[in-house]
Amino acid sequence: MIKYHFSTLTGRFTLSAFLVHLVMVPLLFGGVLYLVESNYKNHFVNQVRNDALILASFSESQNEHTLLYQQKIIEDAVESGRLLTAQIADENGKLLNSWGETELIENYEEDFFFAEHNDTVFNIIVPRYDSEGNTQGELFLSYDEQLTRDQISQTYIYGIYLSLAYISITFTLTILLGRQVTKPIQQLRKASFDISMGQYDRALNVKTGIQDIQQLARTLEHMRHELVMKNRELQYHAMHDHLTGLPNRLLLRHRIDQALSENSQNQKTMAILLIDLDHFKEINDTLGHKVGDEVLKISAERLQAGVRQSDTVARLGGDEFAIILPNIDRENAIKVSQKLAKVLKENFTIDSNEFQVGASIGVALHPEHGKSFEEVLHCADSAMYASKRKRQSGATLYDKQLDTGDISPTQKL
């Protein structure tokens, strides 16, 4: 599960952010905290030295008020805890005055840096001079470093909290950003899979503010649209005759099955007409295939013009056509077939050639002449061959007596 997560784009974003911050956070916050710590220490040392110089200047005075003021300052500093001890000695090392818990001057070690000598006390020795510049002793001061140490420790704690908050915010934003990127990519992946499975009709709806992904989505949508167009074109050619544009055998069989199912439920009558052009072979052989193709096109147009929009006209191949007339009774089916025979017998004029074609039409009714597709088609086929035997254009309604004669095999759609 973890391996899979880090193999995703969001996981890679998160891992990259982790590795970057693993290096950058210690450098960044460590450097900042080091500078802050150095500033605290330098500030402490500078402040202590300034205080020491001021107190030393007071101790050089012979003015009683000045000395009292110096004593007051030292006492306040000792009481506040900032100054631990203060001692004044003459030039011979004799102790003149002291404040706080003093130690022997002989053991006094002066500090030059913060936290020197592995203790929490900063010792400083300041020489005292008289008005003529002669040395008259020294001022020994001991300051408490603990407050500054506490400030440094507190800074480090705040730094750790800040680092954790920074890392948390960064990782949260990285994950959110990763999802902003991966969510539309996942949508594109699903859409690509659907397209690969043949689901072309669902438009892509990818919402993202990332231009690269938007361009990818537009490209994929264009591809989907082209596939839809190509698929519809292929389906059309698979179901239609390329010359006349009429439905072919495959689509006719589908529509007949559909119409038979509806008729069985609604108990209505459906008629199937099989049509064969009478003189097409002679025309095609004498005038050429180009004229023959025009005859087929014109015949298809006349057949379509002679039926309802709900009817289906199909070309079976060669000069054979078929028509489905759903929801029609016997009388109207005969009228339509006679009308079509008449329009197909009208003159054809193609490339200055005028001639007649005519057609033999067989008519069968469902469910009167058969319950299944094969039965009705057999009956229509028998009726059509009966029309051809008459050697004159016209339509023939199926009758049982037709099956006693010489009948051609049933057409297969």
Secondary structure, 3 states (H helix, E strand, C coil): CHHHHHHCHHHHHHHHHHHHHHHHHHHHHHHHHHHHHHHHHHHHHHHHHHHHHHHHHHHCCCCHHHHHHHHHHHHHHHHHCCEEEEEEECCCCCEEEEECCCCCHHHCCCCCCCCHHHCCEEEEEEEEECCCCCEEEEEEEEEECHHHHHHHHHHHHHHHHHHHHHHHHHHHHHHHHHHHHHHHHHHHHHHHHHHHCCCCCCCCCCCCCCHHHHHHHHHHHHHHHHHHHHHHHHHHHHHECCCCCCECHHHHHHHHHHHHHHHHHHCCCEEEEEEEECCHHHHHHHHCHHHHHHHHHHHHHHHHHCCCCCCEEEEEECCEEEEEECCCCHHHHHHHHHHHHHHHHCCEEECCEEECCCEEEEEEEECCCCCCHHHHHHHHHHHHHHHHHCCCCEEEECCHHHHHCCCCCCCCC
